[in-house]
Amino acid sequence: MEDKEKDLTEETTTQEAAQPEENTTQQEADSAAESCEETAAPETEDAAAEQKEETAAEGKKESSRSEKKKKKDKWQEQIEELNDKLLRNRAEFDNYRKRTEKEKQQMYEIGAGNVIEKILPTIDNFERGLAAIPEDEALKSFKEGIDMIYRQFMETLDALGVKPIEAAGQPFDPELHNAVMHVEDESLGENVVAEEFQKGYTYHDKVLRHSMVKVAN
């Protein structure tokens, strides 16, 4: 009996001794938790501040990229506008060049046509002179010389674009022929050129002088 009481007393003493140790351990745990919380609080604040700084930095970068994009778009717009102006100016200059070349060519043709028109009577006289030379052996060489000059003259005019208008036997064309006489001729069709009195010429498809003709009715 005494032994049981002794054992019970020892157990109670042991429990009482262990209780302060448990309390001490709990206090230490609580203190450590509080210490961790106190340590974690500044770390959380630092992390939040760092996150805020990163967000601000990212915002600045985005703003900078947006600003650069706006500037790039503006430059691109100016480049496209200048390129459009350049293309328009080139087109206008090309049209001006073509127009001036055409006007220059027209002026040249008008001037050349006026000169050639003044030469036509000389050609007429050549033809009349050749027709008037009699068929005489003594004048044969003379006639051949005149004929050679005449043919050379006509070849030069042909190279310049001067062409004689076909008349005799052709249908009458008021754009090419000038009818000065009419004749009844059953061997020819109606409105057919029966005879040519004076040769007509064109210069680059433009009539320099109408053929003077006689037309069959």
Secondary structure, DSSP 8 states (H G I E B T S, - for coil): -HHHHHHHHHHHHHHHHHHHHHHHHHHHHHHHHHHHHHHHHHHHHHHHHHHHHHHHHHHHHHHHHHHHHHHHHHHHHHHHHHHHHHHHHHHHHHHHHHHHHHHHHHHHHHHHHHHHHHHHHHHHHHHHHHHHS---GGGHHHHHHHHHHHHHHHHHHHHTTEEE---TTSB--TTTEEEEEEE--TTS-TTEEEEEEE--EEETTEEEE-EEEEEE-
